[in-house]
Amino acid sequence: MKKVIFMIASLAVLAACSAAPKQVGINAVPEKLSTAITKAGRTCTTNEDCVAVQKGCCECAGYAAVNVKSAQKIQKIWQNECQNAPCTREMCYVQIEPECQQGICVGKPKTMDSYFGK
């Protein structure tokens, strides 16, 4: 009887652990997200084919330019891996303007005045 109770309790603990929200560290850069960005498509024909995606759970990790189709997959991974991620409140100047150059999405750093307005 003790073994049965122990097994039931163990299964309950395992179920609770698997249902708990994923916890990540401060300013995390999950491996799944990094891999998805590395493998992302970057082909384009116009600037509208390119978008910026976060390289980590927080803005300070920076951004990468990818094509729109790849961004949809990356966004799903970001939401799954980063939904409970804590971020520091520091200001980061890492945003990019995605554009298409010679058929490849690239990102050029935003100008400083774009952060503060004119």
Secondary structure as a PSIPRED ss2 file (coil, helix, strand):
# PSIPRED VFORMAT (PSIPRED V4.0)

   1 M C   1.000  0.000  0.000
   2 K H   0.000  1.000  0.000
   3 K H   0.000  1.000  0.000
   4 V H   0.000  1.000  0.000
   5 I H   0.000  1.000  0.000
   6 F H   0.000  1.000  0.000
   7 M H   0.000  1.000  0.000
   8 I H   0.000  1.000  0.000
   9 A H   0.000  1.000  0.000
  10 S H   0.000  1.000  0.000
  11 L H   0.000  1.000  0.000
  12 A H   0.000  1.000  0.000
  13 V H   0.000  1.000  0.000
  14 L H   0.000  1.000  0.000
  15 A H   0.000  1.000  0.000
  16 A H   0.000  1.000  0.000
  17 C H   0.000  1.000  0.000
  18 S H   0.000  1.000  0.000
  19 A H   0.000  1.000  0.000
  20 A C   1.000  0.000  0.000
  21 P C   1.000  0.000  0.000
  22 K C   1.000  0.000  0.000
  23 Q C   1.000  0.000  0.000
  24 V C   1.000  0.000  0.000
  25 G C   1.000  0.000  0.000
  26 I C   1.000  0.000  0.000
  27 N C   1.000  0.000  0.000
  28 A C   1.000  0.000  0.000
  29 V C   1.000  0.000  0.000
  30 P C   1.000  0.000  0.000
  31 E H   0.000  1.000  0.000
  32 K H   0.000  1.000  0.000
  33 L H   0.000  1.000  0.000
  34 S H   0.000  1.000  0.000
  35 T H   0.000  1.000  0.000
  36 A H   0.000  1.000  0.000
  37 I H   0.000  1.000  0.000
  38 T H   0.000  1.000  0.000
  39 K H   0.000  1.000  0.000
  40 A C   1.000  0.000  0.000
  41 G C   1.000  0.000  0.000
  42 R C   1.000  0.000  0.000
  43 T E   0.000  0.000  1.000
  44 C C   1.000  0.000  0.000
  45 T C   1.000  0.000  0.000
  46 T C   1.000  0.000  0.000
  47 N H   0.000  1.000  0.000
  48 E H   0.000  1.000  0.000
  49 D H   0.000  1.000  0.000
  50 C E   0.000  0.000  1.000
  51 V E   0.000  0.000  1.000
  52 A E   0.000  0.000  1.000
  53 V E   0.000  0.000  1.000
  54 Q E   0.000  0.000  1.000
  55 K C   1.000  0.000  0.000
  56 G C   1.000  0.000  0.000
  57 C C   1.000  0.000  0.000
  58 C C   1.000  0.000  0.000
  59 E H   0.000  1.000  0.000
  60 C H   0.000  1.000  0.000
  61 A H   0.000  1.000  0.000
  62 G C   1.000  0.000  0.000
  63 Y E   0.000  0.000  1.000
  64 A E   0.000  0.000  1.000
  65 A E   0.000  0.000  1.000
  66 V E   0.000  0.000  1.000
  67 N E   0.000  0.000  1.000
  68 V H   0.000  1.000  0.000
  69 K H   0.000  1.000  0.000
  70 S H   0.000  1.000  0.000
  71 A H   0.000  1.000  0.000
  72 Q H   0.000  1.000  0.000
  73 K H   0.000  1.000  0.000
  74 I H   0.000  1.000  0.000
  75 Q H   0.000  1.000  0.000
  76 K H   0.000  1.000  0.000
  77 I H   0.000  1.000  0.000
  78 W H   0.000  1.000  0.000
  79 Q H   0.000  1.000  0.000
  80 N H   0.000  1.000  0.000
  81 E H   0.000  1.000  0.000
  82 C H   0.000  1.000  0.000
  83 Q C   1.000  0.000  0.000
  84 N C   1.000  0.000  0.000
  85 A C   1.000  0.000  0.000
  86 P C   1.000  0.000  0.000
  87 C C   1.000  0.000  0.000
  88 T C   1.000  0.000  0.000
  89 R C   1.000  0.000  0.000
  90 E C   1.000  0.000  0.000
  91 M C   1.000  0.000  0.000
  92 C C   1.000  0.000  0.000
  93 Y C   1.000  0.000  0.000
  94 V C   1.000  0.000  0.000
  95 Q C   1.000  0.000  0.000
  96 I E   0.000  0.000  1.000
  97 E E   0.000  0.000  1.000
  98 P E   0.000  0.000  1.000
  99 E E   0.000  0.000  1.000
 100 C E   0.000  0.000  1.000
 101 Q E   0.000  0.000  1.000
 102 Q C   1.000  0.000  0.000
 103 G C   1.000  0.000  0.000
 104 I E   0.000  0.000  1.000
 105 C E   0.000  0.000  1.000
 106 V E   0.000  0.000  1.000
 107 G E   0.000  0.000  1.000
 108 K E   0.000  0.000  1.000
 109 P E   0.000  0.000  1.000
 110 K C   1.000  0.000  0.000
 111 T C   1.000  0.000  0.000
 112 M C   1.000  0.000  0.000
 113 D H   0.000  1.000  0.000
 114 S H   0.000  1.000  0.000
 115 Y H   0.000  1.000  0.000
 116 F H   0.000  1.000  0.000
 117 G C   1.000  0.000  0.000
 118 K C   1.000  0.000  0.000
